[in-house]
């Protein structure tokens, strides 16, 4: 049986932070840079091509398909960061190789990022502007044209900037934002159906599929055993 996630979860603009027992995750792709730092044990991360790395510290680029395996009793932290924020690592060749996700530079970056997490938030980037607009609009459907108008750019420019700054399509990033909102509401006691509707998903099944695709877990698996911090 796969190890479950158990610990404290904090969600704030540009950052999702978890601390506690780290669990496994089926293949998925998330719209954020993810940093793992294990205080006890290590995570085994396997990429889409089957290559894998086992290490106590791993940095996974946004948009990279991967799965996570752990032994019993792995304890530590993991943080999801807006890939356009001031804390996101520079993009480069390291993203293409799973082994590069745990190299010396990525380890140093992860240690520095987690040390300053409680001192001050990262400076918001392009993704934060998209996130705020999506949150303000929900539960209405996200229209790329309306988002571009709100950000005072053309649709073509919006799509280019999303790819350049976030490494993702506009649709993928806005779905990530909606999923985070749904998880916040589920953790606060809402049903999956109510949380999905409030976050702009068609129904609970739609939100569940999105959660599995982006976290490798169902909403109930993602939230079970977690305490949401204010």
PyMOL commands that set and color helices and strands:
alter all, ss='L'
color gray80, all
select helices_A, chain A and resi 93-96+98-102+104-115+126-137+144-150+155-166+170-187+192-198+204-215+219-223
alter helices_A, ss='H'
color red, helices_A
select strands_A, chain A and resi 6-12+15-21+25-28+33-40+43-47+52-55+57-60+66-70+75-81+226-228
alter strands_A, ss='S'
color yellow, strands_A
deselect
rebuild
show_as cartoon
